[in-house]
Amino acid sequence: MMTAQESGGIWDSALSADGLAAIRSVGFEPAGRVFGAAVYYLSATAGVSCPGTGVRHLRDGSTGTPGKSLTTVSGQGIPGPAARIAQAQYHGRRTAIDRMARECADLGGHGIVGAALNVREIPADSFTSGAVEFTVIGTAVRANGCPPPARAFAADLSAPDFAKLVMAGWVPAGIALGVSVGALHDDLLTTSSGPWGRGNAEVPAYTDLMVRVRQDARGRLEQALCQLGADGVVVSAMTVHVRSDACRAHPGGTDHFAEAVTTGTAVARFAGRRKLAPPSSLAVLPLG
């Protein structure tokens, strides 16, 4: 498939003027603007079971006590409402990114720079169910004189940062994601979450919930780096969102969900490149 440059056509991009100059300085040209999207119904992600009912295994292998506050870190492989939310949040992002990468390949691009991922909740109304919308947009780029690779890279770095990365001897391997959702059932009659009504004090169960989802998201990010064959990651965003819903299994109780998401550009060193030559010095001549 001929690219716009090869066929004499035009291209569009989501780059600024500085970004366009930056990618050209390291031998890349824009191939076109690319887009990916996915929409998931909220009804398919929330689930109805209570995270505090039954004995649930934690990430460290211990178990919780039924009927009391319980912190669970549910990843993609552990059943339960938190796991279903984590699966939808991960697959929604991954699907949008993969669709954007396919558009890049159709343009004959080598990769994508400046990818901007957006997640938006669409509230339910009298006509439609609630949903989560995942969209990502970026600019496909190609290196002059090189055939397209087997798999296009994607980077959420800005074009100037991408150029700095290449000049320093690194290349993007893809966008890496770490997503984890933890759940906590809280019943004020049997709670062990903290000293309610005793003034300003830490609530240990909630602290544990936040710590665990952050740690689990980091672990899943590291797994993604291994799958991409990367040496490291340049993290662009780390977010934690907490929401609470009335427990449907136990009236009077509350289910709390904490969602941690870490996103970044996985990077790898150029093959066989150990040390770059220092940049040449700038000559300054007196005018007097």
C-alpha positions as CSV (number, residue, x, y, z in Angstrom):
1,M,0.0,0.0,0.0
2,M,1.4,3.4,-1.0
3,T,1.6,6.1,1.6
4,A,0.6,9.7,1.0
5,Q,4.2,10.7,0.5
6,E,4.9,8.0,-2.0
7,S,1.7,8.7,-4.0
8,G,2.1,12.4,-4.0
9,G,-1.0,12.9,-1.8
10,I,-1.6,15.0,1.3
11,W,-1.5,14.0,4.9
12,D,-3.0,15.4,8.1
13,S,-1.7,15.2,11.7
14,A,-2.4,16.1,15.3
15,L,1.1,17.6,15.6
16,S,1.9,21.2,16.5
17,A,4.4,23.0,14.3
18,D,7.1,22.3,16.9
19,G,6.1,18.6,16.9
20,L,6.3,18.4,13.1
21,A,9.8,19.9,13.1
22,A,10.9,17.6,15.9
23,I,10.0,14.3,14.2
24,R,11.6,15.5,10.9
25,S,14.8,16.2,12.8
26,V,15.2,12.5,13.6
27,G,14.3,11.2,10.1
28,F,10.5,10.7,10.4
29,E,7.6,12.1,8.4
30,P,3.9,12.2,9.3
31,A,1.7,9.6,7.5
32,G,-1.6,10.8,8.8
33,R,-3.8,11.2,11.8
34,V,-5.1,7.9,13.3
35,F,-8.0,7.1,15.7
36,G,-9.3,4.2,17.8
37,A,-12.4,3.8,19.9
38,A,-14.3,1.3,22.0
39,V,-17.5,1.6,24.0
40,Y,-18.4,-0.7,26.9
41,Y,-21.8,-0.8,28.7
42,L,-21.6,-0.1,32.4
43,S,-24.1,-2.9,33.1
44,A,-21.5,-5.4,31.8
45,T,-18.8,-4.0,34.1
46,A,-20.4,-3.4,37.5
47,G,-21.7,-6.8,38.5
48,V,-24.2,-7.4,41.3
49,S,-22.3,-9.6,43.7
50,C,-21.0,-8.2,47.0
51,P,-17.2,-8.2,47.3
52,G,-17.5,-9.0,51.0
53,T,-19.6,-12.2,50.8
54,G,-17.8,-15.5,51.0
55,V,-14.1,-16.1,51.6
56,R,-12.1,-14.3,49.0
57,H,-8.4,-14.8,48.3
58,L,-6.2,-11.7,48.3
59,R,-3.2,-11.1,46.1
60,D,-0.8,-12.2,48.9
61,G,-2.7,-15.5,49.3
62,S,-4.5,-14.7,52.6
63,T,-8.3,-14.8,53.0
64,G,-10.9,-12.5,54.3
65,T,-13.7,-13.1,56.8
66,P,-17.3,-13.3,55.5
67,G,-19.6,-10.6,56.7
68,K,-17.0,-8.1,57.6
69,S,-15.0,-5.4,55.8
70,L,-12.8,-7.1,53.2
71,T,-10.2,-5.6,50.8
72,T,-9.7,-7.6,47.6
73,V,-7.5,-6.8,44.8
74,S,-9.2,-8.4,41.8
75,G,-7.2,-8.5,38.6
76,Q,-8.1,-9.9,35.3
77,G,-7.9,-13.5,36.4
78,I,-9.8,-13.4,39.7
79,P,-13.6,-13.7,39.5
80,G,-15.9,-11.1,41.1
81,P,-17.3,-7.6,40.5
82,A,-13.9,-5.9,40.8
83,A,-12.4,-8.3,38.3
84,R,-15.1,-7.6,35.8
85,I,-14.5,-3.8,36.1
86,A,-10.8,-4.3,35.7
87,Q,-11.3,-6.4,32.6
88,A,-13.5,-3.9,31.0
89,Q,-11.3,-0.9,31.9
90,Y,-8.2,-2.7,30.5
91,H,-9.7,-4.2,27.4
92,G,-11.5,-1.0,26.5
93,R,-8.2,0.9,26.5
94,R,-6.3,-1.9,24.8
95,T,-8.9,-2.3,22.0
96,A,-8.9,1.4,21.2
97,I,-5.1,1.5,21.1
98,D,-5.0,-1.6,18.9
99,R,-7.5,-0.2,16.4
100,M,-5.5,3.0,16.2
101,A,-2.4,0.9,15.5
102,R,-4.2,-0.9,12.6
103,E,-5.0,2.5,11.1
104,C,-1.3,3.3,11.3
105,A,-0.4,0.1,9.5
106,D,-3.0,0.8,6.8
107,L,-1.2,4.2,6.2
108,G,2.2,2.4,5.9
109,G,3.4,4.0,9.1
110,H,6.1,2.7,11.4
111,G,4.5,4.0,14.6
112,I,2.4,6.6,16.4
113,V,3.4,9.6,18.4
114,G,1.5,11.9,20.6
115,A,-1.3,9.3,21.3
116,A,-3.9,10.9,23.7
117,L,-6.2,8.4,25.4
118,N,-9.5,9.7,26.8
119,V,-12.0,7.8,29.0
120,R,-15.5,9.2,29.4
121,E,-18.5,7.8,31.2
122,I,-21.8,8.2,29.4
123,P,-24.6,8.4,32.0
124,A,-27.7,6.4,31.6
125,D,-31.0,8.1,30.8
126,S,-34.6,7.0,30.0
127,F,-33.5,5.9,26.5
128,T,-30.0,4.4,26.8
129,S,-27.9,2.4,29.3
130,G,-24.8,3.9,30.8
131,A,-21.5,3.2,29.1
132,V,-17.8,3.9,29.2
133,E,-16.3,5.4,26.0
134,F,-12.6,4.9,25.3
135,T,-11.0,7.0,22.5
136,V,-7.4,7.5,21.4
137,I,-6.0,9.8,18.7
138,G,-2.4,10.2,17.5
139,T,-0.2,10.8,14.5
140,A,1.2,8.0,12.4
141,V,4.8,8.5,11.4
142,R,7.2,6.7,9.1
143,A,11.0,6.6,8.8
144,N,12.4,7.7,5.5
145,G,13.7,4.8,3.3
146,C,12.6,2.0,5.7
147,P,9.9,-0.7,5.1
148,P,7.1,-0.8,7.6
149,P,7.8,-3.1,10.6
150,A,5.8,-6.2,11.5
151,R,4.2,-4.3,14.4
152,A,3.9,-0.5,14.6
153,F,4.9,1.1,17.8
154,A,2.8,3.5,19.8
155,A,3.9,6.3,22.1
156,D,1.9,8.7,24.2
157,L,4.9,11.0,24.3
158,S,4.8,14.3,22.6
159,A,6.6,14.6,19.3
160,P,9.5,16.7,20.8
161,D,9.9,14.1,23.6
162,F,9.8,11.3,21.0
163,A,12.6,13.0,19.2
164,K,14.6,13.4,22.4
165,L,14.1,9.7,23.1
166,V,15.4,8.7,19.6
167,M,18.4,11.0,19.9
168,A,19.3,9.5,23.3
169,G,19.4,6.0,21.8
170,W,15.9,4.7,22.8
171,V,12.9,3.6,20.7
172,P,9.3,3.3,21.8
173,A,8.0,-0.3,22.0
174,G,4.3,0.5,22.7
175,I,1.9,1.9,25.2
176,A,1.9,-0.1,28.4
177,L,-1.1,-0.3,30.7
178,G,-1.4,-1.4,34.4
179,V,-5.0,-1.6,35.5
180,S,-6.2,-2.8,38.9
181,V,-9.6,-2.6,40.7
182,G,-10.0,-3.3,44.4
183,A,-13.3,-3.7,46.3
184,L,-14.3,-3.3,49.9
185,H,-17.6,-4.2,51.6
186,D,-18.4,-1.9,54.5
187,D,-21.2,-2.6,57.0
188,L,-21.4,-0.1,59.9
189,L,-22.8,-2.8,62.1
190,T,-20.0,-5.2,61.7
191,T,-17.3,-3.0,60.2
192,S,-13.6,-3.5,61.0
193,S,-12.6,-0.6,58.7
194,G,-11.8,1.9,61.4
195,P,-12.8,3.9,64.5
196,W,-16.0,5.5,63.1
197,G,-17.3,8.4,65.2
198,R,-14.0,8.9,67.1
199,G,-12.8,12.0,65.5
200,N,-10.0,12.5,62.9
201,A,-8.2,9.1,62.5
202,E,-6.9,6.8,59.8
203,V,-9.3,4.2,58.4
204,P,-6.8,1.3,58.0
205,A,-9.0,-0.8,55.6
206,Y,-9.3,2.1,53.1
207,T,-5.6,2.8,53.3
208,D,-4.9,-0.8,52.6
209,L,-7.3,-0.7,49.6
210,M,-5.5,2.2,48.0
211,V,-2.1,0.8,48.6
212,R,-3.0,-2.6,47.2
213,V,-4.6,-1.4,44.0
214,R,-1.5,0.9,43.3
215,Q,0.9,-2.0,43.9
216,D,-1.2,-4.4,41.7
217,A,-1.4,-1.8,38.9
218,R,2.4,-1.4,39.0
219,G,2.8,-5.2,38.9
220,R,0.6,-5.4,35.8
221,L,2.5,-2.6,34.2
222,E,5.7,-4.6,34.6
223,Q,4.0,-7.6,33.0
224,A,3.1,-5.5,30.0
225,L,6.7,-4.3,29.7
226,C,7.9,-8.0,29.6
227,Q,5.3,-8.8,26.9
228,L,6.5,-5.8,24.8
229,G,10.2,-6.8,25.2
230,A,10.9,-3.3,26.7
231,D,13.7,-2.2,29.0
232,G,11.6,0.3,30.9
233,V,8.7,2.7,30.8
234,V,8.2,6.5,30.7
235,V,5.1,6.9,32.8
236,S,2.7,9.6,31.6
237,A,-0.2,9.1,34.0
238,M,-1.0,7.5,37.3
239,T,-4.6,7.8,38.5
240,V,-6.8,6.4,41.3
241,H,-10.5,6.8,41.3
242,V,-12.8,5.7,44.1
243,R,-16.6,5.2,44.0
244,S,-19.1,3.8,46.4
245,D,-22.4,2.0,45.7
246,A,-25.1,0.7,48.0
247,C,-24.6,-3.0,48.4
248,R,-27.2,-5.0,46.5
249,A,-26.6,-8.2,48.4
250,H,-26.8,-6.7,51.9
251,P,-29.1,-3.7,52.5
252,G,-27.6,-1.1,54.7
253,G,-24.0,-1.9,53.6
254,T,-21.8,-0.1,51.1
255,D,-19.4,-1.4,48.5
256,H,-16.4,0.7,47.7
257,F,-14.4,0.3,44.5
258,A,-10.9,1.8,44.0
259,E,-9.5,1.8,40.4
260,A,-5.8,2.4,39.8
261,V,-4.5,3.0,36.2
262,T,-0.9,3.5,35.2
263,T,-0.1,4.4,31.6
264,G,3.2,5.0,29.9
265,T,5.4,4.5,26.8
266,A,7.5,1.3,27.0
267,V,11.0,1.9,25.6
268,A,13.9,-0.2,24.5
269,R,17.5,0.6,23.6
270,F,18.7,0.4,20.0
271,A,20.2,-3.0,19.3
272,G,24.0,-3.0,19.9
273,R,24.0,0.7,20.9
274,R,25.8,1.2,24.2
275,K,27.1,4.7,24.2
276,L,26.3,7.6,22.0
277,A,28.8,10.1,20.8
278,P,28.6,13.4,22.5
279,P,26.9,16.2,20.5
280,S,29.3,18.5,18.6
281,S,30.0,21.8,20.3
282,L,28.7,25.0,18.9
283,A,31.3,27.3,17.4
284,V,31.0,30.9,18.5
285,L,32.9,33.5,16.4
286,P,33.6,37.0,17.6
287,L,32.1,39.7,15.4
288,G,34.4,42.5,16.5
